[in-house]
């Protein structure tokens, strides 16, 4: 299994509207933290998540979280 590219060693905190989102799991998307299709031809696939209400979230950019797509502090061990 290949390793994801570490985009950053801190999360991105943003307020998101209700809806369906596609979190980049490979680290190569130019639209971080969201998928832009850069994973094509790899074993990575985007992580789909839904929000039912407007919410402030911390989305992982190191790609090593165990709570995808949300930051769990894994970046502090890289």
C-alpha positions as CSV (number, residue, x, y, z in Angstrom):
1,X,0.0,0.0,0.0
2,X,1.3,3.4,-0.9
3,X,1.4,6.2,1.6
4,X,-0.6,9.4,1.2
5,X,1.2,12.7,0.6
6,X,1.4,14.9,3.7
7,X,-0.2,18.2,2.5
8,X,0.3,20.0,5.8
9,X,1.1,19.1,9.4
10,X,-1.9,21.0,10.8
11,X,-5.6,20.8,10.1
12,X,-7.7,23.3,8.1
13,X,-10.5,24.7,10.2
14,X,-13.5,25.9,8.3
15,X,-17.3,26.4,8.6
16,X,-19.2,24.2,6.2
17,X,-22.8,24.5,5.0
18,X,-25.0,21.4,5.1
19,X,-24.2,19.1,2.2
20,X,-22.1,16.2,0.9
21,X,-18.3,16.6,0.7
22,X,-15.5,14.6,-0.7
23,X,-12.3,14.7,1.4
24,X,-9.0,14.1,-0.3
25,X,-7.3,11.0,1.1
26,X,-4.3,10.9,-1.2
27,X,-2.9,14.4,-0.4
28,X,-2.4,15.4,-4.1
29,X,-5.5,17.4,-4.7
30,X,-4.9,21.1,-5.6
31,X,-8.3,21.9,-3.8
32,X,-7.3,20.7,-0.3
33,X,-8.9,19.4,1.8
34,X,-11.3,18.4,-0.9
35,X,-10.9,15.9,-3.8
36,X,-10.2,17.2,-7.3
37,X,-9.7,13.7,-8.9
38,X,-5.9,13.6,-8.5
39,X,-6.1,10.1,-7.0
40,X,-7.0,8.7,-10.4
41,X,-4.8,5.7,-11.2
42,X,-3.9,5.1,-7.5
43,X,-5.5,3.0,-4.7
44,X,-6.8,6.1,-3.0
45,X,-10.4,7.2,-3.1
46,X,-12.1,10.3,-1.6
47,X,-13.9,10.0,1.7
48,X,-17.5,11.0,1.4
49,X,-19.0,12.8,4.4
50,X,-22.3,14.6,5.0
51,X,-23.3,17.5,7.3
52,X,-26.9,18.0,8.1
53,X,-26.3,21.5,9.6
54,X,-23.8,24.3,9.3
55,X,-20.8,23.3,11.3
56,X,-17.2,24.4,12.1
57,X,-14.9,21.5,11.4
58,X,-11.1,20.7,11.6
59,X,-10.3,18.7,8.5
60,X,-7.1,16.6,8.4
61,X,-4.4,17.7,6.0
62,X,-1.7,15.2,7.0
63,X,-3.9,12.3,5.8
64,X,-3.0,10.1,8.7
65,X,-6.0,10.7,11.0
66,X,-7.8,7.7,12.3
67,X,-11.1,9.7,12.3
68,X,-11.3,10.6,8.6
69,X,-11.9,13.3,7.5
70,X,-11.6,15.0,10.8
71,X,-8.3,15.9,12.5
72,X,-7.4,13.6,15.5
73,X,-4.0,15.1,16.2
74,X,-2.0,12.5,14.3
75,X,0.0,15.2,12.7
76,X,1.8,15.8,16.0
77,X,3.5,12.4,15.6
78,X,4.8,12.9,12.1
